[in-house]
């Protein structure tokens, strides 16, 4: 919701989807999925152990 109110790219996306006939509820659902796809790899990388194979050599 914060992103929808502050980010210019997200507002443009919402405006484009509104002209396509999507409801605000559908637009927010799509945005949640987009954010999840964007954030998930960052979380996985942060949780994976550091590569120590070069330090052991």
N, C-alpha and C positions, 0 to 999 in steps of 0.2 A: 504494500500500500504506500509506503514511503517513496519507493522508486516511482510509482505511478504519479505521485504528486510533485516530485522534484527532478527526475531525470528527463531531459529533453527527448532522448531517443525513445524512451518508454511512452511518453505522452504522444509522440508522433505515431508510434505503433498502435496505441489505443484509439487515436483519431482515425487511422486507416481502417482498423477493424470495425469501428463504429459505422463508417461509411459502407462497409461490406454487409452491415445488418446484424452484426454480433451484439449480444447484450453485454452489459457491464460485467455480469456474473461470468459469462463465457470468456471475456477478455482477461479477467483476473485469474481464472483457471489456467489459461494459456500462459500468462506471465509467471505463475507459480511453477509451472512445468519448466519454463525457460530458465528461471533462476535455479531450480534444482539441477538441471543439466549443466549449468555454469559453475555451480558451487561444489557439486559432488566430486569431480576430479581433484579439486584443491584440498578437500577434506581427506580423501584417500591418500594423496601424496603426503599430507602432514602426519597421517597416522602410520605410514609405512616406515620401517626402520631404515636408518641411514645406511648407505652403501659403504661398508668398511673394507671391502676386498682390496682396494688399492693401498690402504693404510697398513695392512698386514704384510705386504710384500716387501 
